[in-house]
């Protein structure tokens, strides 16, 4: 009887909801979304591609403001920051992990159809967007440049020709303030302009216990100027210029769990302690430190007693991370509508500057002085070292400072003929030119690495050699110097003899020659 009641109720509920849907279906009108995924304007429902589109209303309703939000909202999109200024984006599992200066990602990002760096696209936010188009799968025929995985295209809003606008302000905890705004200005009867501005500020959320500072903050702003000129005979000239400036102190990679081991640094089979530093024995940093006489051998563990916190919001760092990226993107497009199609000519010029510094070992050594096999004679030492991004620092313990600098200049030009025939056959014919100048300098600087490049920064330069070897560096030099100090041999090239070497030490420290030998 109970089963009969359940079945009867199920049929009744189905009938009620079916009737309700039939009654309301005629009242619901689905908004048509027009996209340009195939280089022509057509309904999203008619596009013969795997495409998704988010209108400005969708972005606002779902609070999608940047790439992180888009990845969480849109099925099939994966993303992750990578080494240096690289950025990894995948669509439906199709992606390449090549993120170097000479490689091109299989998923490309663009603003108004022209490519923009993925790292900048992820940071800049979706300023005054009319819609977002996401194309899955190979798109090289229409968009070129190795677009084998997919294409993400932000279409900016154009001037409306009237006097209108909007301004939205959002506040949140952790000092969050987000402003988005735009205003339309009719300049003349046939010239209209639109200015959009946005900013986002957030306080730090992670405390650096070593320096007593807060990191992981945000400070970004962007502005865009769009001008449309309706020329004679329906011709249109569209100008768009935008600038973005982002600065933050976010970490370059997430914290870790580590069970320390000399062979692997961290044992991958054991979870270990949260925020614990890895053993440095297997690193190049340890090799450079031995080479430059800053430790006796690679097994020296300067991080054995390093403090660490098991709190997600706390960390120990020698220096606060800082990341700064500026971007410009300027597009000029000429549209000539004709009886059987449209002629479009587009030119884009853009620049990008990127700089960041970070503490790469995510730990602070308790060591106060460098020591080596001669420390019994000379004692430990500290050194004034000059880092590319960190400046001059007084160091007595190892660090790993990441330094990344990128300069990019990009030029794009294309011509398209988009047919609009009455018959069943229509086509798109185009040519695309792309040129990019890219300069990328990425270094992880350790004390041994810095000292290896210039012997003047080593205390032994004056202490032992009286400055005679200033300016020298490199592995051959350090190998010779190490052999000299460990075995008492003369420096190659006759700069100083064994007797002079020993006599200098005897004179400085008033010790006997026998104790040296």
Residue pairs with C-beta under 8 A, 6 or more apart in sequence:
31 55
32 43
32 44
32 45
33 43
33 44
33 53
33 55
33 131
34 41
34 42
34 43
34 44
35 41
35 42
35 43
35 44
35 47
35 51
35 53
35 131
35 133
36 113
36 133
36 155
37 47
37 49
37 51
37 133
37 135
37 153
38 47
38 48
38 49
38 142
38 428
39 142
39 416
39 418
39 428
39 430
40 418
40 420
40 426
40 428
44 51
44 53
49 135
49 136
49 137
50 92
50 135
50 136
50 137
51 133
51 134
51 135
51 136
52 74
52 133
52 134
52 136
53 131
53 132
53 133
53 134
54 62
54 64
54 70
54 73
54 74
54 131
54 132
54 134
55 130
55 131
56 129
56 130
56 131
56 157
58 64
59 65
59 126
59 129
59 132
62 69
62 73
63 69
64 70
64 73
64 126
64 132
65 125
65 126
65 178
65 200
66 122
66 123
66 124
66 125
66 126
67 79
67 89
67 121
67 122
67 123
68 79
68 122
70 77
70 126
70 132
70 152
71 77
71 78
71 79
74 134
76 91
76 92
76 93
76 136
77 89
77 90
77 91
77 134
78 88
78 89
78 90
78 91
78 93
78 95
79 87
79 88
79 89
79 90
79 122
80 87
80 88
81 87
81 88
81 119
81 122
81 252
81 253
82 88
82 97
82 99
83 99
83 442
84 99
84 356
84 404
84 406
84 440
84 442
85 117
85 119
85 325
85 354
85 356
85 404
85 406
85 440
86 99
86 100
86 119
87 99
87 117
87 118
87 119
87 121
87 122
88 95
88 97
88 99
88 105
89 95
89 105
89 107
89 109
89 118
89 122
89 152
90 107
90 149
91 107
91 134
91 136
91 137
91 149
91 150
91 152
92 136
92 137
92 149
92 150
94 106
94 107
94 136
94 137
94 148
94 149
94 150
95 105
95 106
95 107
95 149
96 103
96 105
96 106
96 149
98 104
98 105
99 105
100 440
101 406
101 438
101 439
101 440
104 145
104 146
105 118
105 146
105 149
106 146
106 147
106 148
106 149
106 150
107 118
107 147
107 149
107 150
107 151
107 152
108 115
108 118
108 139
108 143
108 145
108 146
108 147
108 150
108 151
108 152
109 115
109 116
109 117
109 118
109 121
109 122
109 151
109 152
109 153
109 154
110 116
110 121
110 143
110 151
110 152
110 153
110 154
111 121
111 153
111 154
111 156
111 242
111 329
111 331
112 153
112 154
112 155
112 156
112 240
112 331
112 333
113 143
113 153
113 346
114 329
114 331
114 346
114 348
114 412
114 414
115 143
115 145
115 410
115 412
115 434
116 327
116 329
116 350
116 410
117 327
117 352
117 408
117 410
119 325
119 354
120 244
120 325
120 327
120 352
121 152
121 154
123 220
123 244
123 246
123 325
124 220
124 222
124 244
124 246
124 327
125 198
125 200
125 220
125 222
125 244
126 132
126 154
127 156
127 180
127 196
127 198
127 222
127 224
127 242
127 244
128 156
128 157
128 180
128 182
128 194
128 196
128 198
128 224
129 154
129 155
129 156
129 157
130 155
130 156
130 157
130 158
131 155
132 152
132 153
132 154
132 155
133 151
133 152
133 153
133 155
134 150
134 151
134 152
134 153
135 150
135 151
135 152
135 153
136 150
137 149
137 150
138 147
138 148
138 149
139 147
139 150
139 151
140 146
140 147
140 148
142 428
143 151
143 432
144 432
144 434
145 434
156 196
156 224
156 226
156 240
156 242
157 182
157 194
157 196
157 226
158 194
158 226
158 228
158 238
159 184
159 185
159 192
159 193
159 194
159 226
159 227
159 228
160 184
160 192
160 194
161 184
161 186
161 192
161 228
162 184
162 186
163 184
163 185
163 186
164 183
164 184
165 181
165 182
165 183
165 184
166 181
166 182
167 179
167 180
167 181
168 178
168 179
168 180
168 181
169 177
169 178
169 179
170 176
170 177
170 178
170 179
171 177
172 178
174 202
174 203
174 205
175 201
175 202
175 203
176 200
176 201
176 202
176 203
177 199
177 200
177 201
177 202
178 198
178 199
178 200
178 201
179 197
179 198
179 199
179 200
180 196
180 197
180 198
181 196
181 197
181 198
182 194
182 195
182 196
182 197
183 194
183 195
184 192
184 193
184 194
185 192
185 193
185 194
185 195
186 192
186 193
187 193
187 227
190 229
190 230
190 231
191 227
191 228
191 229
191 230
192 227
192 228
193 225
193 226
193 227
193 228
194 224
194 225
194 226
194 227
195 223
195 224
195 225
195 226
196 223
196 224
196 226
197 221
197 222
197 223
197 224
198 221
198 222
199 220
199 221
199 222
200 218
200 219
200 220
200 221
201 218
201 219
201 220
202 217
202 218
202 219
203 214
203 217
204 213
204 214
204 215
204 216
204 217
204 249
205 214
205 216
205 217
205 313
206 214
206 215
206 216
206 251
206 313
206 314
206 315
207 213
207 214
207 215
207 313
207 314
207 315
208 214
208 215
208 315
208 316
208 317
208 320
209 307
209 309
209 314
209 315
209 316
210 307
210 316
210 317
210 318
210 364
211 317
211 319
211 320
213 320
215 249
215 250
215 251
215 315
215 317
215 320
215 321
216 248
216 249
216 250
216 251
217 248
217 249
218 246
218 248
218 250
219 246
219 247
219 248
220 244
220 245
220 246
220 247
220 248
221 244
221 245
222 242
222 243
222 244
222 245
223 242
223 243
224 240
224 241
224 242
224 243
225 239
225 240
225 241
225 242
226 238
226 239
226 240
227 238
227 239
227 240
228 236
228 237
228 238
228 239
229 236
229 237
229 238
229 239
230 236
231 237
234 336
234 337
235 334
235 335
235 336
235 337
236 334
236 335
237 332
237 333
237 334
237 335
238 331
238 332
238 333
238 334
238 335
239 331
239 332
240 329
240 330
240 331
240 332
240 333
241 328
241 329
241 330
241 331
242 328
242 329
242 330
243 326
243 327
243 328
244 325
244 326
244 327
244 328
245 325
245 326
245 327
246 323
246 324
246 325
246 326
247 322
247 323
247 324
247 325
248 323
249 320
249 321
249 322
249 323
250 321
250 323
251 315
251 321
251 358
251 362
252 321
252 356
252 358
252 360
252 402
255 274
255 275
255 312
255 315
255 362
256 266
256 274
256 275
256 276
256 278
256 362
257 266
257 271
257 272
257 273
257 274
257 276
258 265
258 266
258 272
258 273
258 276
258 277
258 278
259 266
259 267
259 270
259 271
259 272
259 273
259 276
260 266
260 267
260 272
260 276
260 277
260 278
260 279
261 267
261 279
262 279
262 281
262 282
262 299
262 301
263 281
263 282
264 282
265 278
265 279
265 280
265 281
265 282
265 283
266 272
266 276
266 278
266 279
273 308
273 310
274 308
274 309
274 310
274 312
275 308
275 309
275 310
275 314
275 315
275 316
275 362
276 308
276 363
277 303
277 306
277 308
277 361
277 362
277 363
278 303
278 361
279 301
279 303
280 286
280 301
280 302
280 303
280 361
280 398
281 298
281 299
281 301
282 298
284 446
284 449
285 398
285 400
285 444
285 446
285 448
285 449
286 295
286 298
286 300
287 298
287 448
288 446
288 447
288 448
288 449
288 451
288 452
289 295
289 300
289 370
289 398
289 446
289 447
289 448
290 296
290 297
290 298
290 448
291 448
291 452
291 475
291 478
291 479
291 482
292 447
292 448
292 451
292 452
292 458
292 478
293 372
293 373
293 374
293 458
293 460
293 481
293 482
293 485
294 370
294 372
294 398
294 447
294 448
294 451
295 302
295 370
295 371
295 372
296 371
296 372
296 373
302 365
302 366
302 367
302 397
302 398
303 361
303 363
303 365
303 398
305 366
306 316
306 363
306 364
306 365
306 366
307 316
307 364
307 366
308 316
308 363
309 315
309 316
315 362
316 362
316 363
316 364
317 359
317 362
317 363
317 364
318 359
318 364
318 399
318 401
319 357
319 358
319 359
319 390
319 399
319 401
321 356
321 357
321 358
321 359
322 355
322 356
322 357
322 358
323 355
323 356
323 358
324 353
324 354
324 355
324 356
325 352
325 353
325 354
325 355
326 352
326 353
327 350
327 351
327 352
328 350
328 351
328 352
329 348
329 350
330 348
330 349
330 350
331 346
331 347
331 348
332 346
332 347
332 348
333 344
333 345
333 346
333 347
334 344
334 345
334 346
335 342
335 343
335 344
336 342
336 343
336 344
340 419
340 420
340 421
341 417
341 418
341 419
341 420
341 421
342 416
342 417
342 418
342 420
343 415
343 416
343 417
344 414
344 415
344 416
344 417
344 418
345 414
345 415
345 416
346 412
346 413
346 414
346 415
346 416
347 412
347 413
348 410
348 411
348 412
348 413
349 410
349 411
349 412
350 408
350 409
350 410
351 408
351 409
351 410
352 406
352 407
352 408
352 410
353 406
353 407
353 408
354 404
354 405
354 406
354 407
354 408
355 389
355 404
355 405
355 406
356 402
356 403
356 404
357 389
357 390
357 401
357 402
357 403
357 404
358 401
358 402
359 399
359 400
359 401
359 402
360 400
360 401
360 402
360 444
361 398
361 399
361 400
364 397
365 397
365 398
365 399
366 397
367 396
367 397
367 398
368 380
368 382
368 396
368 397
369 379
369 380
369 381
369 382
369 396
370 380
370 381
370 382
370 383
370 396
370 397
370 447
371 380
373 485
373 486
374 485
377 505
377 509
377 511
378 460
378 463
380 396
381 396
381 459
382 394
382 395
382 396
382 459
383 394
383 395
383 396
383 447
383 451
383 457
383 458
383 459
384 392
384 393
384 394
384 457
385 392
385 393
385 395
385 447
385 450
385 451
385 457
386 392
386 450
386 457
387 393
387 401
387 403
387 445
387 450
388 403
388 443
388 445
389 401
389 403
389 405
389 445
390 401
390 403
390 445
395 447
398 446
398 447
398 448
399 446
399 447
400 444
400 445
400 446
401 444
401 445
401 446
402 442
402 443
402 444
402 445
403 441
403 442
403 443
403 444
403 445
404 440
404 441
404 442
404 443
405 440
405 441
405 442
406 438
406 439
406 440
406 441
407 438
407 439
408 436
408 437
408 438
408 439
409 436
409 437
409 438
410 434
410 435
410 436
410 437
411 433
411 434
411 435
411 436
412 432
412 433
412 434
412 435
413 432
413 433
414 430
414 431
414 432
414 433
415 430
415 431
416 428
416 429
416 430
417 428
417 429
417 430
418 428
419 425
419 426
419 427
419 428
419 429
420 426
443 449
450 457
451 457
451 458
452 473
452 474
452 475
452 478
453 473
453 474
454 471
454 472
454 473
455 461
455 469
455 470
455 471
455 472
455 473
455 477
455 481
456 467
456 470
456 471
460 485
461 467
461 469
461 470
463 508
464 485
464 501
464 504
464 505
465 491
465 495
465 496
465 504
466 504
468 495
468 496
469 477
469 481
469 491
469 495
480 491
480 492
481 491
483 489
484 490
484 491
484 501
488 498
488 501
488 502
488 516
488 517
489 498
490 496
490 497
490 498
490 501
491 501
496 504
502 513
502 516
502 517
505 511
505 516
506 512
506 513
506 516
